[in-house]
Amino acid sequence: MKKKLLALSLPAGLILEVIYMIVNRFLCPVSDHVGYPIMIASILLMLVGIAYHGYCFGKHRSPWKF
């Protein structure tokens, strides 16, 4: 379960960022009070995902193999 969450953190961060950009650009402008926490959360998720993928790459195994 823990490995699955770590492996899915990179796509989750990217999806969160894309949803934020679509909502902000096409639907309605999002205030900074909402935008900054979303930005920080998506960056943290992407960093955790990148670090986990790098760890798995160093161990010569796939991050998607649960």
DRENLO-165912 format. One record per residue: chain; x, y, z of N, C-alpha, C, O in turn. Coordinates in steps of 0.2 Angstrom, whole numbers. Layout:
N
R   nuro      nx      ny      nz     cax     cay     caz      cx      cy      cz      ox      oy      oz
R      A       X       Y       Z       X       Y       Z       X       Y       Z       X       Y       Z
...
REM end
This chain:
66
R   nuro      nx      ny      nz     cax     cay     caz      cx      cy      cz      ox      oy      oz
R      A       4      -6       0       0       0       0       4       6       0       3      11      -4
R      A      10       6       4      14      12       5      18      13      -2      18      19      -4
R      A      20       8      -5      23       9     -12      19      11     -17      21      15     -21
R      A      12       9     -17       8      12     -22       6      19     -21       6      23     -26
R      A       6      21     -15       5      29     -14      11      33     -16      10      38     -19
R      A      17      30     -15      23      34     -17      23      34     -24      25      39     -27
R      A      22      28     -28      22      28     -35      17      33     -38      18      36     -43
R      A      11      33     -35       6      37     -38       6      45     -36       2      49     -38
R      A      11      47     -32      11      54     -30      14      58     -36      11      64     -36
R      A      18      56     -40      20      60     -46      14      62     -50      13      67     -52
R      A      10      56     -53       4      58     -57      -1      62     -53      -4      66     -56
R      A      -2      61     -47      -7      65     -43      -5      72     -43      -9      77     -43
R      A       2      74     -42       4      81     -42       3      84     -48       1      90     -49
R      A       5      80     -54       4      83     -60      -4      84     -62      -5      90     -65
R      A      -8      80     -60     -15      81     -61     -18      86     -57     -22      90     -60
R      A     -16      87     -51     -18      93     -47     -16      99     -50     -20     104     -50
R      A     -10     100     -53      -7     106     -56     -11     107     -62     -13     113     -63
R      A     -12     102     -66     -16     103     -72     -23     106     -71     -26     110     -74
R      A     -27     103     -66     -33     105     -64     -33     112     -62     -38     116     -64
R      A     -29     114     -58     -28     121     -56     -27     125     -61     -30     131     -62
R      A     -23     124     -66     -21     128     -72     -28     129     -76     -29     134     -79
R      A     -31     123     -77     -37     124     -81     -43     128     -78     -46     132     -81
R      A     -44     127     -72     -49     131     -68     -47     138     -68     -51     142     -69
R      A     -41     140     -67     -38     146     -66     -39     150     -73     -40     156     -73
R      A     -37     147     -78     -37     150     -85     -43     150     -88     -45     156     -91
R      A     -47     145     -88     -53     145     -92     -60     146     -88     -65     148     -91
R      A     -60     144     -82     -67     144     -78     -67     151     -74     -72     155     -76
R      A     -63     151     -70     -63     158     -66     -56     159     -62     -53     154     -61
R      A     -54     165     -61     -48     166     -58     -48     164     -51     -53     165     -47
R      A     -43     160     -49     -43     157     -42     -38     162     -38     -33     165     -40
R      A     -41     164     -32     -37     169     -28     -30     166     -25     -29     160     -25
R      A     -26     170     -23     -20     168     -21     -20     164     -14     -16     159     -13
R      A     -25     165     -10     -26     161      -4     -27     154      -5     -26     150      -1
R      A     -30     152     -11     -31     145     -13     -26     143     -17     -24     137     -17
R      A     -23     147     -22     -18     145     -27     -12     143     -24      -9     138     -26
R      A      -9     146     -19      -3     145     -16      -3     138     -12       2     134     -13
R      A      -8     136      -8      -7     129      -5      -8     124     -10      -5     119      -9
R      A     -12     125     -15     -13     120     -21      -6     119     -24      -4     114     -26
R      A      -3     125     -26       4     125     -29       9     121     -24      13     117     -27
R      A       9     122     -18      14     119     -14      13     112     -13      17     108     -13
R      A       6     110     -12       4     103     -12       6      99     -18       9      93     -18
R      A       5     102     -24       7      98     -30      14      98     -31      17      93     -33
R      A      18     103     -29      25     103     -30      28      97     -25      33      94     -27
R      A      25      97     -19      28      92     -14      26      85     -16      30      80     -16
R      A      20      84     -19      18      77     -22      23      75     -28      25      70     -28
R      A      25      80     -32      29      79     -38      36      77     -35      39      73     -38
R      A      39      81     -30      45      79     -28      46      73     -24      51      69     -25
R      A      41      71     -20      41      64     -17      40      59     -23      44      54     -22
R      A      36      60     -28      36      55     -33      43      54     -37      45      49     -39
R      A      46      60     -38      52      60     -42      58      56     -38      62      53     -40
R      A      58      58     -31      63      55     -27      61      47     -26      66      43     -26
R      A      55      45     -26      54      38     -26      56      34     -32      59      29     -32
R      A      54      38     -38      56      35     -44      64      34     -45      67      29     -48
R      A      67      39     -43      75      39     -43      77      34     -38      82      30     -40
R      A      74      33     -32      76      27     -28      75      21     -31      80      16     -31
R      A      70      20     -34      69      13     -38      73      12     -43      76       7     -45
R      A      75      18     -47      80      17     -52      87      15     -50      90      11     -53
R      A      88      18     -44      95      16     -41      95       9     -39     101       6     -39
R      A      90       6     -37      89      -1     -35      88      -6     -41      87     -12     -40
R      A      87      -3     -47      86      -7     -53      79     -11     -53      79     -17     -54
R      A      74      -7     -51      67     -10     -51      62      -5     -53      64       1     -53
R      A      57      -8     -55      52      -3     -57      47       0     -52      46      -4     -47
R      A      46       6     -52      42       9     -47      35       7     -47      31       8     -43
R      A      33       5     -53      26       3     -54      24      -5     -53      19      -7     -53
R      A      29      -8     -51      29     -15     -49      27     -16     -41      31     -15     -37
R      A      21     -18     -40      19     -18     -33      19     -25     -30      18     -26     -24
REM end
